[in-house]
Amino acid sequence: MSASPLSGKKNEKFEFSEKPLAHSQIINATFTESSFELSTWFQMSMKNTRWENSQLNGVQIVKSDLSGVQFVKSDLSGVKCRNCLLQNVRFEDCDLDGVHFLGSTLKDVHFVRSDLSRVDFVSSPCSKCSMDSATAKTLRPGQLEKWQIPVKDSP
């Protein structure tokens, strides 16, 4: 897997919508007001990367590793995440409406002031994950118990 030219950079208003991104690493990068809408990420490794005020709605993420990634004030609605590892990831003030985790592993993932309406975790275990009370209010009845993600005031 080769390092992407996007690594180690501050990428502002970067446009990469409806394109594939595969077999690459993005390390120590920042994306601000960027758009990756409806793109497909396949076997990607993303480490220590921050997304802020960005459009990631409809992204398909497959067999990828996201570690030390922060999503802040970003739209991730409709994202499909299949067979991925999310570790030490934070979603803060994000729209995650309709996100679908399938066969993914979530470790130390935190949801803060984010919309989890219609989110689904299918065969996707969560360990050391948490959400704040504002995020918990966006869930349908019974989801919190089903997912067994604790609510903490400061995750």
C-alpha positions in Angstrom: 0.0 0.0 0.0 1.5 3.3 -1.0 1.2 6.7 0.7 -1.2 9.0 -1.0 -0.1 12.5 -2.2 -2.9 13.7 0.2 -0.8 12.6 3.2 0.8 15.1 5.5 -1.1 18.0 4.0 -3.8 20.5 4.9 -6.4 20.0 2.1 -8.9 22.8 1.9 -11.9 22.7 -0.4 -10.6 19.5 -1.9 -13.0 17.9 -4.4 -13.0 14.1 -4.9 -16.6 13.2 -5.3 -17.9 10.1 -7.1 -14.4 8.7 -7.6 -12.7 5.6 -6.3 -9.9 5.6 -3.8 -8.1 2.3 -3.4 -5.1 0.5 -2.0 -3.6 3.7 -0.5 -2.7 5.3 2.8 -3.7 8.8 3.9 -1.6 9.7 7.0 -1.5 12.9 9.0 -3.8 14.8 6.7 -6.5 17.4 7.3 -9.5 18.0 5.0 -11.5 21.2 5.5 -14.7 22.0 3.5 -13.8 19.1 1.2 -16.2 16.9 -0.7 -15.8 13.1 -1.2 -19.5 12.5 -1.8 -20.5 9.2 -3.3 -16.9 8.1 -3.5 -15.7 4.5 -2.9 -12.8 3.7 -0.5 -11.5 0.2 -1.0 -8.7 -1.3 1.2 -7.7 2.1 2.4 -5.6 2.9 5.5 -6.4 6.3 7.0 -4.4 7.3 10.1 -4.3 10.5 12.2 -6.5 12.3 9.7 -9.1 15.0 10.4 -12.2 15.9 8.4 -13.9 19.2 9.2 -17.0 20.8 7.6 -16.7 18.2 4.9 -19.2 16.3 2.7 -18.8 12.5 2.9 -22.4 11.5 2.4 -22.9 8.3 0.5 -19.3 7.2 0.7 -18.8 3.4 0.4 -15.9 2.3 2.7 -14.8 -1.4 2.1 -12.1 -3.4 3.9 -10.5 -0.3 5.2 -8.7 0.7 8.4 -9.5 4.1 10.0 -7.2 4.8 13.0 -6.9 8.1 14.9 -9.5 9.7 12.6 -11.6 12.7 13.6 -14.8 13.8 11.8 -16.0 17.2 12.9 -19.1 19.1 11.7 -19.2 16.8 8.7 -22.0 15.1 6.7 -21.6 11.3 6.6 -25.2 10.5 6.0 -25.8 7.3 4.1 -22.2 6.1 4.5 -21.8 2.3 4.1 -18.9 0.8 6.0 -18.3 -2.9 5.3 -15.6 -5.1 6.8 -13.7 -2.2 8.3 -11.7 -1.5 11.4 -12.4 1.8 13.1 -10.1 2.4 16.0 -9.7 5.6 18.1 -12.2 7.5 15.9 -14.3 10.5 17.0 -17.5 11.8 15.3 -18.3 15.2 16.7 -21.3 17.4 15.5 -21.7 15.0 12.6 -24.7 13.9 10.6 -24.6 10.1 10.5 -28.2 9.6 9.5 -28.6 6.2 7.8 -25.0 5.1 8.2 -24.7 1.3 7.9 -21.8 -0.6 9.6 -21.7 -4.2 8.4 -19.1 -6.7 9.6 -16.9 -3.9 10.9 -15.1 -3.6 14.2 -15.3 -0.4 16.3 -12.8 0.1 19.1 -12.6 3.3 21.1 -15.0 5.1 18.8 -16.9 8.1 20.3 -20.0 9.9 19.1 -20.4 13.5 20.4 -23.4 15.7 19.5 -24.0 13.6 16.4 -27.2 12.4 14.7 -27.4 8.6 14.7 -30.9 8.4 13.3 -31.4 5.2 11.3 -27.8 4.1 12.0 -27.4 0.3 12.0 -24.6 -1.9 13.4 -24.9 -5.4 11.8 -22.3 -7.9 13.0 -20.2 -4.9 14.0 -19.0 -5.2 17.6 -18.2 -2.1 19.6 -15.6 -2.1 22.4 -14.7 0.9 24.5 -17.1 3.0 22.5 -19.3 5.7 23.9 -21.7 8.5 23.0 -22.9 11.6 24.8 -26.5 12.2 26.0 -27.2 14.5 23.1 -26.3 11.8 20.6 -28.3 9.2 22.6 -31.4 11.3 22.1 -31.3 10.8 18.3 -31.7 7.0 18.7 -34.9 5.0 18.3 -36.2 3.3 21.4 -34.2 0.1 22.2 -31.2 0.9 20.1 -29.0 1.9 23.0 -29.6 -1.3 24.8 -29.2 -3.4 21.6 -25.8 -1.8 20.8 -24.6 -1.7 24.4 -22.8 1.6 23.9 -22.5 3.5 27.1 -23.6 7.1 27.4 -21.0 9.4 29.0 -21.2 13.2 29.4 -17.6 13.6 28.2 -16.5 10.7 25.9 
